[in-house]
Amino acid sequence: MKKLRRRKIEERIFKLFMLGSTVVVIGSLLLIIGTVVIKSLPAMKLSMITQTPKGGYYLGKEGGILNAIVGSLYLASGATLLAVLLSLPIVLFLNIYTKKSSAFATFTRFSLDVLWGIPSIVYGAFGFIIMVFLGLRTSLLAGIITVALLEIPIMSRAMDEVIRLVPEALKDASYSLGATRLETALKVVVRQCLPGIVTAVLIAFGRGIGDAASVLFTAGFTDNIPASLLQPAATLPLAIFFQLGTPYPEVQQRAYASAAVLTLIILVISLGSRFLIRRFAKHMIK
Amino acid sequence: MLLLTAVPGVLVFLMLFGLLQRSRAILALKSFSHLLFSSSWHPLKGEFGLFPFLMGTLWVTLAAMVIAIPISLLTAVYLSEYAPKFVRELAKPMVDLLAGIPSVVYGVWGVLLVVPFVGKTLAPFFGTYSSGYCVLSGGVVLAIMIFPTIIHVSLEVFSSVPNALRETSLSLGATQWETVKHVVLRKGLQGIIAAIVLGLSRAFGETMAVLMVVGNVPKLPHSVFDSAYPLPALIANNYGEMMSIPLYDSALMLAALVLLLVVLVFNLAARFILIKAERKAE
């Protein structure tokens, strides 16, 4: 009997540890979001998001973070577009044109996994090499190329996971009606998987807009809104990074505001993709 | 489409090749092992010893792993074996969200909360002095960043353990924790190792958040309250001046190459373990 009691106590102790750990994990998320919100509330004025910084982003005390917001949106949109143009054909090819057991497909999936694990600072260094190779300067274009490379594995893996689940019967039905493989891919498979594909795009966009290390070398930083692809662009993550390090509290406010805007964008994307999955899941042919 | 599909495979090699090409200038002058194990970092004198930075990365990564492994594994076990359905449904998106938060935001949080806490509360408590910008702060921030990776992979591993095995164990009179300990964890051991290695490689390459809280002093750390200067932070901090000092850019590209190689090895190992475990399960 004594032994049974010891076993029950062990059970209780570990259950307590597990509950504690879960609370720590969830708690840190709430703590992070809470800290950013509380710190940024006093900084949130309309001028913050409608003006560019006045007198230099590092020293000037007036103005807002419009340059970084617009720069980040340009950069992430461009990179995501480029990544979609590359990822979608890759994933469709893997799932429709190659056999399940093909060594080429296995190798490509494996490579995507490996690329997914490469740290963004290495993408930054590699992007820098490409930039020098192409004779570009730090610019929106160089940033877009680098971030697109970073997004491809994320997007492709997420798309692959949904497109893999398309039932064979659906494809067979399309073939039997005389559709070619390309028609099947674009008109049946893409349509069937649209919510999944959009979610993959959103996830990649979120990663792209939040990444600092990859754009540090390539996109540059500026007080202005870029007017062409060849001009440098400010980004929210770098706006946070640079402006937090200044001795002026007014400038630090801009860093907090940038952090809040960035976190808000990530939250909206995360909730949005969840909503999309629920909303469209019922239209899919099972 | 075939050509495009070859891109991911080629890209890995292209990255290795590109970084190697750019770091050849410095490798021509000094041997790889000398650069890796020399502690003298004086770019103006042309000395580029990466050892302090390598150790900085190791210290911070190790600190993060010590914190992250038990907490993430216990959370994963709770969510997969104990938690009621609604808790699981509620917790999973939150873990995903934690993975989605940009690393600079983690950095801001670290500067605002973790650094003062470590510097003003924790260090005096242990009777030492610390500015707060130290290995421990980096470890704490990094640990939270890799929670989602370890939890996510572990959850998948646990869900692949057949329920029949759990029921057998329970029917023999084992408590739920004993079932977890002897059946679930044992069956999923390989997968758990893979999860940890994936977390480790994520921690190894993480840049911005660590850079913001770890102090960036190029010296070997001797305790968790010392500052450190990890490899990724070195690359990120010096991009501005690297073109003005000879060989500097080459040394930084070598640092990136070392980082890439280490992460590649970790990743390959983890993927192989996962593939092997999957085959065994079938």
Chai-1 contact restraints between the chains, C-beta under 6 A:
chainA,res_idxA,chainB,res_idxB,connection_type,confidence,min_distance_angstrom,max_distance_angstrom,comment,restraint_id
A,R7,B,T175,contact,1.0,0.0,6.0,A-B,restraint_1
A,E11,B,T175,contact,1.0,0.0,6.0,A-B,restraint_2
A,E11,B,W177,contact,1.0,0.0,6.0,A-B,restraint_3
A,F14,B,W177,contact,1.0,0.0,6.0,A-B,restraint_4
A,F17,B,L74,contact,1.0,0.0,6.0,A-B,restraint_5
A,M18,B,L74,contact,1.0,0.0,6.0,A-B,restraint_6
A,M18,B,V77,contact,1.0,0.0,6.0,A-B,restraint_7
A,M18,B,Y78,contact,1.0,0.0,6.0,A-B,restraint_8
A,S21,B,I71,contact,1.0,0.0,6.0,A-B,restraint_9
A,S21,B,L74,contact,1.0,0.0,6.0,A-B,restraint_10
A,S21,B,T75,contact,1.0,0.0,6.0,A-B,restraint_11
A,T22,B,T75,contact,1.0,0.0,6.0,A-B,restraint_12
A,T22,B,Y78,contact,1.0,0.0,6.0,A-B,restraint_13
A,V24,B,I71,contact,1.0,0.0,6.0,A-B,restraint_14
A,V25,B,T75,contact,1.0,0.0,6.0,A-B,restraint_15
A,V25,B,F147,contact,1.0,0.0,6.0,A-B,restraint_16
A,I26,B,M94,contact,1.0,0.0,6.0,A-B,restraint_17
A,S28,B,I144,contact,1.0,0.0,6.0,A-B,restraint_18
A,L29,B,M94,contact,1.0,0.0,6.0,A-B,restraint_19
A,L29,B,L98,contact,1.0,0.0,6.0,A-B,restraint_20
A,I32,B,W109,contact,1.0,0.0,6.0,A-B,restraint_21
A,T35,B,W109,contact,1.0,0.0,6.0,A-B,restraint_22
A,T35,B,L112,contact,1.0,0.0,6.0,A-B,restraint_23
A,T35,B,L113,contact,1.0,0.0,6.0,A-B,restraint_24
A,P89,B,M1,contact,1.0,0.0,6.0,A-B,restraint_25
A,P89,B,L4,contact,1.0,0.0,6.0,A-B,restraint_26
A,I90,B,L4,contact,1.0,0.0,6.0,A-B,restraint_27
A,I90,B,T5,contact,1.0,0.0,6.0,A-B,restraint_28
A,F93,B,M1,contact,1.0,0.0,6.0,A-B,restraint_29
A,F93,B,T5,contact,1.0,0.0,6.0,A-B,restraint_30
A,F107,B,G9,contact,1.0,0.0,6.0,A-B,restraint_31
A,T108,B,T5,contact,1.0,0.0,6.0,A-B,restraint_32
A,T108,B,P8,contact,1.0,0.0,6.0,A-B,restraint_33
A,T108,B,G9,contact,1.0,0.0,6.0,A-B,restraint_34
A,S111,B,P8,contact,1.0,0.0,6.0,A-B,restraint_35
A,S111,B,G9,contact,1.0,0.0,6.0,A-B,restraint_36
A,S111,B,V12,contact,1.0,0.0,6.0,A-B,restraint_37
A,L112,B,P8,contact,1.0,0.0,6.0,A-B,restraint_38
A,D113,B,R271,contact,1.0,0.0,6.0,A-B,restraint_39
A,V114,B,V12,contact,1.0,0.0,6.0,A-B,restraint_40
A,V114,B,N267,contact,1.0,0.0,6.0,A-B,restraint_41
A,L115,B,P8,contact,1.0,0.0,6.0,A-B,restraint_42
A,G117,B,S201,contact,1.0,0.0,6.0,A-B,restraint_43
A,G117,B,N267,contact,1.0,0.0,6.0,A-B,restraint_44
A,I118,B,V263,contact,1.0,0.0,6.0,A-B,restraint_45
A,P119,B,G205,contact,1.0,0.0,6.0,A-B,restraint_46
A,I121,B,T207,contact,1.0,0.0,6.0,A-B,restraint_47
A,I121,B,P232,contact,1.0,0.0,6.0,A-B,restraint_48
A,I121,B,I235,contact,1.0,0.0,6.0,A-B,restraint_49
A,I121,B,A236,contact,1.0,0.0,6.0,A-B,restraint_50
A,V122,B,A256,contact,1.0,0.0,6.0,A-B,restraint_51
A,V122,B,L259,contact,1.0,0.0,6.0,A-B,restraint_52
A,V122,B,L260,contact,1.0,0.0,6.0,A-B,restraint_53
A,A125,B,A256,contact,1.0,0.0,6.0,A-B,restraint_54
A,F126,B,M15,contact,1.0,0.0,6.0,A-B,restraint_55
A,F126,B,G18,contact,1.0,0.0,6.0,A-B,restraint_56
A,I129,B,G18,contact,1.0,0.0,6.0,A-B,restraint_57
A,I129,B,R22,contact,1.0,0.0,6.0,A-B,restraint_58
A,G206,B,G100,contact,1.0,0.0,6.0,A-B,restraint_59
A,G210,B,P102,contact,1.0,0.0,6.0,A-B,restraint_60
A,A212,B,V104,contact,1.0,0.0,6.0,A-B,restraint_61
A,A212,B,M208,contact,1.0,0.0,6.0,A-B,restraint_62
A,A213,B,T207,contact,1.0,0.0,6.0,A-B,restraint_63
A,A213,B,M208,contact,1.0,0.0,6.0,A-B,restraint_64
A,A213,B,A236,contact,1.0,0.0,6.0,A-B,restraint_65
A,L216,B,A236,contact,1.0,0.0,6.0,A-B,restraint_66
A,L216,B,Y239,contact,1.0,0.0,6.0,A-B,restraint_67
A,F217,B,Y239,contact,1.0,0.0,6.0,A-B,restraint_68
A,P237,B,P102,contact,1.0,0.0,6.0,A-B,restraint_69
A,P237,B,V104,contact,1.0,0.0,6.0,A-B,restraint_70
A,I240,B,V104,contact,1.0,0.0,6.0,A-B,restraint_71
A,F241,B,V104,contact,1.0,0.0,6.0,A-B,restraint_72
A,A259,B,V105,contact,1.0,0.0,6.0,A-B,restraint_73
A,A259,B,V108,contact,1.0,0.0,6.0,A-B,restraint_74
A,L262,B,P102,contact,1.0,0.0,6.0,A-B,restraint_75
A,T263,B,V105,contact,1.0,0.0,6.0,A-B,restraint_76
A,I266,B,G100,contact,1.0,0.0,6.0,A-B,restraint_77
A,S270,B,L97,contact,1.0,0.0,6.0,A-B,restraint_78
A,S270,B,G100,contact,1.0,0.0,6.0,A-B,restraint_79
